[in-house]
Amino acid sequence: MKDEYLLEVKDLHVSIGAKEVLQGLNLQIKKGEVHAIFGPNGSGKTTLLNAIMGFAGYTVKGRIIFEGKDITHIPINERAQMGIGISFQRPPAIRGVRLRKLIEASAKRNGKTLDAYAQGLNLTDFLEREVNVGFSGGEIKRAELLQLLLQDPDLVFLDEPESGVDLENIALIGEYINHLLGRQRIRNQEKTMKELYRERKKAGLIITHTGHILEYVNVDVGYILMQGRIACQANPRDILHTIRECGFEECFRCFREGGTGGTHKRH
């Protein structure tokens, strides 16, 4: 089927300076799918998202294909305009820029929708504040999600959306991530059939350490990323169970027995 995959990553090698972080990684995400990546610190998870997004500071070899087009060497702003969005693990504070102005600069949706989403995410009082200045961890994550909702991308990258978030906020964030991905309706909000059809085409890639976000967002495929390669592909809840029971040591054993990271093995 033409353009069956929304994203294809082929033999991706990514270096930072002289250090090769990703070593021949392959990844495919179909339209409407949500994938999750687990892995120990330093395994290359954030580097993968940043490289696909097109951030500077990386030497990239291989191919990154989005909606059938090779985007490996196009600028980050063009990738965003094509429909790729990202929520950062630790976004910076931006003094002198109000949250409303930042969102309006890249929003596809109108201002009325901005106010409605801000109210739902308990961010109405933050719209006129400087971006992330004095925000708590949960407030930062909700502000990141608000920006994504108004950008309305087709492919969403979420780097540890539960990091620094309390239990009350993670439930709210999970609800709106599902809405962003077309996974469920927000309570008391009606949608047209056209909107529902469009949202089912969205895809996501989530990085998670704790796995808490899986309690709120239904994920289709999980991966273990180790030493710059995909070491394992399986049901994300099975992967999370193995990590919780055995830590990453079991994953290291499985990875070593598999030989190369190109071989997908189930725990």
C-alpha positions as YAML, in Angstrom:
chain: A
units: angstrom
residues:
- id: 1
  name: MET
  ca: [0.00, 0.00, 0.00]
- id: 2
  name: LYS
  ca: [1.35, 3.40, -0.94]
- id: 3
  name: ASP
  ca: [2.60, 5.41, 2.05]
- id: 4
  name: GLU
  ca: [1.59, 2.63, 4.45]
- id: 5
  name: TYR
  ca: [4.13, 3.96, 6.91]
- id: 6
  name: LEU
  ca: [3.91, 7.48, 8.23]
- id: 7
  name: LEU
  ca: [7.54, 7.26, 9.39]
- id: 8
  name: GLU
  ca: [10.39, 5.03, 8.22]
- id: 9
  name: VAL
  ca: [13.88, 5.18, 9.72]
- id: 10
  name: LYS
  ca: [16.40, 3.19, 7.72]
- id: 11
  name: ASP
  ca: [19.92, 2.25, 8.90]
- id: 12
  name: LEU
  ca: [20.18, 5.41, 10.98]
- id: 13
  name: HIS
  ca: [23.60, 6.32, 12.35]
- id: 14
  name: VAL
  ca: [23.77, 9.44, 14.50]
- id: 15
  name: SER
  ca: [26.93, 10.91, 16.00]
- id: 16
  name: ILE
  ca: [27.54, 13.74, 18.43]
- id: 17
  name: GLY
  ca: [31.07, 14.89, 17.76]
- id: 18
  name: ALA
  ca: [33.25, 11.78, 17.57]
- id: 19
  name: LYS
  ca: [30.79, 9.58, 19.47]
- id: 20
  name: GLU
  ca: [28.36, 7.44, 17.50]
- id: 21
  name: VAL
  ca: [25.16, 7.26, 19.56]
- id: 22
  name: LEU
  ca: [22.82, 5.43, 17.16]
- id: 23
  name: GLN
  ca: [24.29, 2.53, 15.20]
- id: 24
  name: GLY
  ca: [22.18, 1.40, 12.28]
- id: 25
  name: LEU
  ca: [18.72, 1.80, 13.79]
- id: 26
  name: ASN
  ca: [15.59, 0.80, 11.85]
- id: 27
  name: LEU
  ca: [12.05, 1.83, 12.76]
- id: 28
  name: GLN
  ca: [8.66, 1.89, 11.05]
- id: 29
  name: ILE
  ca: [5.45, 3.50, 12.31]
- id: 30
  name: LYS
  ca: [2.16, 3.16, 10.48]
- id: 31
  name: LYS
  ca: [-0.51, 5.84, 10.40]
- id: 32
  name: GLY
  ca: [-2.64, 5.64, 13.53]
- id: 33
  name: GLU
  ca: [-0.06, 3.70, 15.57]
- id: 34
  name: VAL
  ca: [1.55, 4.72, 18.85]
- id: 35
  name: HIS
  ca: [4.93, 3.24, 19.76]
- id: 36
  name: ALA
  ca: [6.95, 3.46, 22.99]
- id: 37
  name: ILE
  ca: [10.70, 3.27, 23.56]
- id: 38
  name: PHE
  ca: [12.28, 2.01, 26.77]
- id: 39
  name: GLY
  ca: [15.98, 1.88, 27.54]
- id: 40
  name: PRO
  ca: [18.66, 2.71, 30.09]
- id: 41
  name: ASN
  ca: [20.11, 6.19, 30.37]
- id: 42
  name: GLY
  ca: [22.53, 7.02, 27.58]
- id: 43
  name: SER
  ca: [21.09, 4.48, 25.14]
- id: 44
  name: GLY
  ca: [20.15, 7.12, 22.56]
- id: 45
  name: LYS
  ca: [16.40, 7.57, 23.06]
- id: 46
  name: THR
  ca: [16.32, 11.37, 23.08]
- id: 47
  name: THR
  ca: [18.98, 11.47, 20.37]
- id: 48
  name: LEU
  ca: [16.65, 9.44, 18.14]
- id: 49
  name: LEU
  ca: [13.78, 11.90, 18.54]
- id: 50
  name: ASN
  ca: [16.02, 14.93, 18.07]
- id: 51
  name: ALA
  ca: [17.63, 13.47, 14.96]
- id: 52
  name: ILE
  ca: [14.27, 12.68, 13.35]
- id: 53
  name: MET
  ca: [13.06, 16.16, 14.28]
- id: 54
  name: GLY
  ca: [16.13, 17.69, 12.64]
- id: 55
  name: PHE
  ca: [17.88, 19.46, 15.50]
- id: 56
  name: ALA
  ca: [21.39, 20.78, 14.91]
- id: 57
  name: GLY
  ca: [24.48, 19.26, 16.50]
- id: 58
  name: TYR
  ca: [24.06, 15.76, 15.08]
- id: 59
  name: THR
  ca: [25.84, 14.03, 12.21]
- id: 60
  name: VAL
  ca: [23.22, 11.84, 10.54]
- id: 61
  name: LYS
  ca: [23.69, 8.97, 8.10]
- id: 62
  name: GLY
  ca: [20.92, 6.76, 6.78]
- id: 63
  name: ARG
  ca: [17.40, 7.77, 5.74]
- id: 64
  name: ILE
  ca: [14.45, 9.34, 7.52]
- id: 65
  name: ILE
  ca: [11.25, 9.13, 5.46]
- id: 66
  name: PHE
  ca: [8.03, 10.90, 6.45]
- id: 67
  name: GLU
  ca: [4.86, 10.35, 4.44]
- id: 68
  name: GLY
  ca: [6.94, 8.89, 1.62]
- id: 69
  name: LYS
  ca: [9.36, 11.85, 1.43]
- id: 70
  name: ASP
  ca: [13.02, 11.69, 2.41]
- id: 71
  name: ILE
  ca: [13.46, 14.40, 5.07]
- id: 72
  name: THR
  ca: [16.92, 13.37, 6.27]
- id: 73
  name: HIS
  ca: [18.55, 16.66, 5.37]
- id: 74
  name: ILE
  ca: [15.73, 19.20, 5.33]
- id: 75
  name: PRO
  ca: [15.55, 21.97, 8.00]
- id: 76
  name: ILE
  ca: [13.68, 21.51, 11.25]
- id: 77
  name: ASN
  ca: [11.12, 24.22, 10.44]
- id: 78
  name: GLU
  ca: [10.12, 22.39, 7.26]
- id: 79
  name: ARG
  ca: [9.68, 19.15, 9.19]
- id: 80
  name: ALA
  ca: [7.40, 20.94, 11.64]
- id: 81
  name: GLN
  ca: [5.40, 22.44, 8.78]
- id: 82
  name: MET
  ca: [5.03, 18.97, 7.25]
- id: 83
  name: GLY
  ca: [3.35, 17.76, 10.43]
- id: 84
  name: ILE
  ca: [5.96, 16.58, 12.97]
- id: 85
  name: GLY
  ca: [5.77, 17.86, 16.55]
- id: 86
  name: ILE
  ca: [7.75, 17.23, 19.72]
- id: 87
  name: SER
  ca: [7.30, 17.64, 23.47]
- id: 88
  name: PHE
  ca: [10.65, 17.94, 25.22]
- id: 89
  name: GLN
  ca: [11.77, 16.18, 28.37]
- id: 90
  name: ARG
  ca: [13.27, 19.41, 29.75]
- id: 91
  name: PRO
  ca: [12.08, 22.38, 27.68]
- id: 92
  name: PRO
  ca: [13.84, 25.68, 28.34]
- id: 93
  name: ALA
  ca: [12.35, 28.74, 30.00]
- id: 94
  name: ILE
  ca: [11.98, 31.58, 27.47]
- id: 95
  name: ARG
  ca: [12.03, 34.99, 29.07]
- id: 96
  name: GLY
  ca: [10.32, 37.83, 27.25]
- id: 97
  name: VAL
  ca: [7.99, 35.50, 25.28]
- id: 98
  name: ARG
  ca: [4.45, 34.91, 26.50]
- id: 99
  name: LEU
  ca: [3.01, 31.42, 26.18]
- id: 100
  name: ARG
  ca: [0.04, 32.65, 24.13]
- id: 101
  name: LYS
  ca: [2.29, 34.37, 21.57]
- id: 102
  name: LEU
  ca: [4.53, 31.32, 21.20]
- id: 103
  name: ILE
  ca: [1.56, 29.07, 20.55]
- id: 104
  name: GLU
  ca: [-0.14, 31.46, 18.14]
- id: 105
  name: ALA
  ca: [3.06, 31.68, 16.07]
- id: 106
  name: SER
  ca: [2.78, 28.00, 15.04]
- id: 107
  name: ALA
  ca: [-0.88, 27.18, 15.67]
- id: 108
  name: LYS
  ca: [-3.07, 25.62, 13.02]
- id: 109
  name: ARG
  ca: [-6.15, 25.98, 15.20]
- id: 110
  name: ASN
  ca: [-7.87, 29.27, 16.00]
- id: 111
  name: GLY
  ca: [-7.66, 31.34, 19.18]
- id: 112
  name: LYS
  ca: [-11.01, 30.20, 20.51]
- id: 113
  name: THR
  ca: [-9.75, 26.61, 20.53]
- id: 114
  name: LEU
  ca: [-6.57, 27.75, 22.30]
- id: 115
  name: ASP
  ca: [-8.60, 29.20, 25.15]
- id: 116
  name: ALA
  ca: [-10.74, 26.05, 25.37]
- id: 117
  name: TYR
  ca: [-7.72, 23.76, 25.54]
- id: 118
  name: ALA
  ca: [-5.98, 26.06, 28.03]
- id: 119
  name: GLN
  ca: [-9.03, 25.88, 30.27]
- id: 120
  name: GLY
  ca: [-9.15, 22.08, 30.04]
- id: 121
  name: LEU
  ca: [-5.45, 21.82, 30.91]
- id: 122
  name: ASN
  ca: [-5.77, 24.34, 33.76]
- id: 123
  name: LEU
  ca: [-3.46, 26.78, 31.97]
- id: 124
  name: THR
  ca: [-5.71, 29.80, 31.45]
- id: 125
  name: ASP
  ca: [-3.75, 31.85, 34.00]
- id: 126
  name: PHE
  ca: [-0.46, 30.89, 32.33]
- id: 127
  name: LEU
  ca: [-1.17, 32.17, 28.80]
- id: 128
  name: GLU
  ca: [0.14, 35.67, 29.54]
- id: 129
  name: ARG
  ca: [3.16, 34.44, 31.50]
- id: 130
  name: GLU
  ca: [6.66, 33.96, 30.09]
- id: 131
  name: VAL
  ca: [7.14, 30.47, 28.69]
- id: 132
  name: ASN
  ca: [8.04, 28.00, 31.47]
- id: 133
  name: VAL
  ca: [9.38, 30.74, 33.76]
- id: 134
  name: GLY
  ca: [8.53, 29.64, 37.29]
- id: 135
  name: PHE
  ca: [6.44, 26.71, 36.05]
- id: 136
  name: SER
  ca: [6.34, 23.46, 38.03]
- id: 137
  name: GLY
  ca: [7.12, 20.14, 36.36]
- id: 138
  name: GLY
  ca: [3.46, 19.39, 35.75]
- id: 139
  name: GLU
  ca: [2.77, 22.90, 34.47]
- id: 140
  name: ILE
  ca: [5.65, 22.63, 32.00]
- id: 141
  name: LYS
  ca: [4.37, 19.30, 30.67]
- id: 142
  name: ARG
  ca: [0.84, 20.68, 30.30]
- id: 143
  name: ALA
  ca: [2.18, 23.77, 28.51]
- id: 144
  name: GLU
  ca: [4.13, 21.54, 26.11]
- id: 145
  name: LEU
  ca: [1.00, 19.53, 25.42]
- id: 146
  name: LEU
  ca: [-1.03, 22.70, 24.85]
- id: 147
  name: GLN
  ca: [1.47, 23.77, 22.19]
- id: 148
  name: LEU
  ca: [1.19, 20.39, 20.46]
- id: 149
  name: LEU
  ca: [-2.61, 20.47, 20.52]
- id: 150
  name: LEU
  ca: [-2.60, 23.80, 18.70]
- id: 151
  name: GLN
  ca: [0.18, 22.77, 16.31]
- id: 152
  name: ASP
  ca: [-1.91, 19.70, 15.47]
- id: 153
  name: PRO
  ca: [0.91, 17.50, 14.03]
- id: 154
  name: ASP
  ca: [0.39, 14.16, 12.29]
- id: 155
  name: LEU
  ca: [3.41, 12.59, 14.02]
- id: 156
  name: VAL
  ca: [3.93, 13.33, 17.71]
- id: 157
  name: PHE
  ca: [7.14, 12.77, 19.70]
- id: 158
  name: LEU
  ca: [6.74, 12.74, 23.49]
- id: 159
  name: ASP
  ca: [9.96, 12.61, 25.51]
- id: 160
  name: GLU
  ca: [9.10, 11.32, 28.99]
- id: 161
  name: PRO
  ca: [5.67, 12.99, 29.30]
- id: 162
  name: GLU
  ca: [5.31, 11.70, 32.89]
- id: 163
  name: SER
  ca: [8.67, 13.05, 34.12]
- id: 164
  name: GLY
  ca: [8.24, 15.36, 37.10]
- id: 165
  name: VAL
  ca: [4.44, 15.05, 37.01]
- id: 166
  name: ASP
  ca: [2.27, 14.15, 40.00]
- id: 167
  name: LEU
  ca: [-0.50, 11.55, 39.80]
- id: 168
  name: GLU
  ca: [-3.30, 14.08, 39.36]
- id: 169
  name: ASN
  ca: [-1.55, 15.81, 36.48]
- id: 170
  name: ILE
  ca: [-0.50, 12.61, 34.72]
- id: 171
  name: ALA
  ca: [-4.14, 11.52, 34.42]
- id: 172
  name: LEU
  ca: [-5.00, 14.87, 32.82]
- id: 173
  name: ILE
  ca: [-1.97, 14.73, 30.53]
- id: 174
  name: GLY
  ca: [-2.83, 11.18, 29.51]
- id: 175
  name: GLU
  ca: [-6.37, 12.23, 28.63]
- id: 176
  name: TYR
  ca: [-5.17, 15.03, 26.37]
- id: 177
  name: ILE
  ca: [-2.44, 12.91, 24.77]
- id: 178
  name: ASN
  ca: [-5.16, 10.46, 23.79]
- id: 179
  name: HIS
  ca: [-7.15, 13.34, 22.36]
- id: 180
  name: LEU
  ca: [-4.12, 14.62, 20.45]
- id: 181
  name: LEU
  ca: [-3.57, 11.15, 18.98]
- id: 182
  name: GLY
  ca: [-7.26, 10.55, 18.24]
- id: 183
  name: ARG
  ca: [-7.42, 7.72, 20.76]
- id: 184
  name: GLN
  ca: [-10.47, 8.88, 22.68]
- id: 185
  name: ARG
  ca: [-12.78, 11.82, 23.12]
- id: 186
  name: ILE
  ca: [-12.30, 14.35, 25.83]
- id: 187
  name: ARG
  ca: [-15.17, 14.25, 28.29]
- id: 188
  name: ASN
  ca: [-18.17, 16.38, 27.31]
- id: 189
  name: GLN
  ca: [-16.59, 17.45, 24.01]
- id: 190
  name: GLU
  ca: [-18.40, 16.58, 20.78]
- id: 191
  name: LYS
  ca: [-16.51, 15.81, 17.57]
- id: 192
  name: THR
  ca: [-17.63, 15.55, 14.00]
- id: 193
  name: MET
  ca: [-17.01, 12.37, 12.01]
- id: 194
  name: LYS
  ca: [-14.57, 14.31, 9.84]
- id: 195
  name: GLU
  ca: [-12.47, 15.19, 12.89]
- id: 196
  name: LEU
  ca: [-12.50, 11.62, 14.18]
- id: 197
  name: TYR
  ca: [-11.42, 10.26, 10.79]
- id: 198
  name: ARG
  ca: [-8.57, 12.76, 10.57]
- id: 199
  name: GLU
  ca: [-7.32, 12.03, 14.08]
- id: 200
  name: ARG
  ca: [-7.16, 8.28, 13.51]
- id: 201
  name: LYS
  ca: [-4.34, 8.91, 11.05]
- id: 202
  name: LYS
  ca: [-2.10, 10.44, 13.71]
- id: 203
  name: ALA
  ca: [0.86, 8.52, 15.09]
- id: 204
  name: GLY
  ca: [3.07, 8.87, 18.13]
- id: 205
  name: LEU
  ca: [6.44, 7.84, 19.52]
- id: 206
  name: ILE
  ca: [6.79, 8.01, 23.29]
- id: 207
  name: ILE
  ca: [9.93, 7.74, 25.39]
- id: 208
  name: THR
  ca: [9.24, 6.51, 28.92]
- id: 209
  name: HIS
  ca: [11.40, 5.45, 31.85]
- id: 210
  name: THR
  ca: [8.74, 4.63, 34.41]
- id: 211
  name: GLY
  ca: [6.04, 3.35, 32.07]
- id: 212
  name: HIS
  ca: [3.37, 5.25, 34.05]
- id: 213
  name: ILE
  ca: [2.05, 6.87, 30.89]
- id: 214
  name: LEU
  ca: [1.01, 3.41, 29.61]
- id: 215
  name: GLU
  ca: [-1.69, 3.39, 32.26]
- id: 216
  name: TYR
  ca: [-3.39, 6.27, 30.44]
- id: 217
  name: VAL
  ca: [-2.32, 5.98, 26.79]
- id: 218
  name: ASN
  ca: [-2.84, 2.82, 24.75]
- id: 219
  name: VAL
  ca: [0.45, 1.96, 23.03]
- id: 220
  name: ASP
  ca: [0.61, -0.52, 20.14]
- id: 221
  name: VAL
  ca: [4.30, -1.46, 19.94]
- id: 222
  name: GLY
  ca: [7.20, -1.28, 22.39]
- id: 223
  name: TYR
  ca: [10.97, -1.29, 21.90]
- id: 224
  name: ILE
  ca: [14.06, -1.61, 24.03]
- id: 225
  name: LEU
  ca: [16.84, 0.68, 22.82]
- id: 226
  name: MET
  ca: [20.30, -0.40, 23.95]
- id: 227
  name: GLN
  ca: [23.75, 0.69, 22.85]
- id: 228
  name: GLY
  ca: [22.28, 2.66, 19.98]
- id: 229
  name: ARG
  ca: [20.22, -0.17, 18.50]
- id: 230
  name: ILE
  ca: [16.78, -1.71, 18.79]
- id: 231
  name: ALA
  ca: [17.39, -4.74, 21.01]
- id: 232
  name: CYS
  ca: [13.81, -5.91, 21.39]
- id: 233
  name: GLN
  ca: [10.37, -5.33, 19.87]
- id: 234
  name: ALA
  ca: [7.32, -6.65, 21.70]
- id: 235
  name: ASN
  ca: [4.10, -5.79, 23.46]
- id: 236
  name: PRO
  ca: [4.94, -2.66, 25.52]
- id: 237
  name: ARG
  ca: [3.31, -4.01, 28.67]
- id: 238
  name: ASP
  ca: [5.32, -7.22, 28.41]
- id: 239
  name: ILE
  ca: [8.50, -5.18, 28.06]
- id: 240
  name: LEU
  ca: [7.57, -3.03, 31.04]
- id: 241
  name: HIS
  ca: [6.85, -6.12, 33.14]
- id: 242
  name: THR
  ca: [10.28, -7.57, 32.30]
- id: 243
  name: ILE
  ca: [12.03, -4.32, 33.19]
- id: 244
  name: ARG
  ca: [10.19, -4.06, 36.50]
- id: 245
  name: GLU
  ca: [10.88, -7.68, 37.41]
- id: 246
  name: CYS
  ca: [14.46, -8.05, 36.15]
- id: 247
  name: GLY
  ca: [15.72, -4.57, 35.33]
- id: 248
  name: PHE
  ca: [17.63, -3.98, 32.13]
- id: 249
  name: GLU
  ca: [20.05, -6.81, 32.90]
- id: 250
  name: GLU
  ca: [17.64, -9.30, 31.32]
- id: 251
  name: CYS
  ca: [17.45, -7.01, 28.29]
- id: 252
  name: PHE
  ca: [21.25, -6.90, 28.08]
- id: 253
  name: ARG
  ca: [21.33, -10.71, 28.14]
- id: 254
  name: CYS
  ca: [18.70, -10.93, 25.43]
- id: 255
  name: PHE
  ca: [20.54, -8.30, 23.40]
- id: 256
  name: ARG
  ca: [23.86, -10.14, 23.66]
- id: 257
  name: GLU
  ca: [22.28, -13.43, 22.62]
- id: 258
  name: GLY
  ca: [20.66, -11.74, 19.65]
- id: 259
  name: GLY
  ca: [24.04, -10.76, 18.27]
- id: 260
  name: THR
  ca: [23.14, -7.59, 16.36]
- id: 261
  name: GLY
  ca: [20.57, -4.96, 17.21]
- id: 262
  name: GLY
  ca: [18.87, -5.52, 13.88]
- id: 263
  name: THR
  ca: [17.40, -8.79, 15.15]
- id: 264
  name: HIS
  ca: [14.18, -8.30, 17.06]
- id: 265
  name: LYS
  ca: [13.75, -10.78, 19.91]
- id: 266
  name: ARG
  ca: [10.97, -11.12, 22.44]
- id: 267
  name: HIS
  ca: [11.79, -11.50, 26.13]
...
